[in-house]
Amino acid sequence: VQLQASGGGLVQAGGSLRLSCAASGLTFASYHMGWFRQAPGKEREFVAAISRGGSATDYADSVKGRFTISRDNANNRVYLQMSSLKPEDTAVYYCAGDYSLSSRWPPRTRTTYDYWGQGTQVTVSS
């Protein structure tokens, strides 16, 4: 199984970025997908999740209204559209897959997830 995150970069406060995660080696449509982030010196935290069919989404309060998670099951991809970025959004962002048939919704806990990508750095300058 591989989860390959991309799309990170340096952006000014108020700007936007779109992260992408390409999945392979798993039955993608059977997995809830999530995004987490980890800032230096902090624990990895939940950002957003999307159900296996894409009908349900869940967001951390800190990103609600600014970030949008979506997925393309035909192409085994999950996205995170980030808008109105703030310096406190600076972190390494990770995508993760949670096998839905053994999981409760929403999957906000790190230990719920079965597979993780390598992370992509997002830096927001003030």
Secondary structure, DSSP 8 states (H G I E B T S, - for coil): -EEEEE--EEEETT--EEEEEEEESS-GGGEEEEEEEE-TTS--EEEEEE-TTSS-EEE-TTTTTTEEEEEETTTTEEEEEE-S--GGG-EEEEEEEEEGGG--SS--SGGG-SEE---EEEEEE-
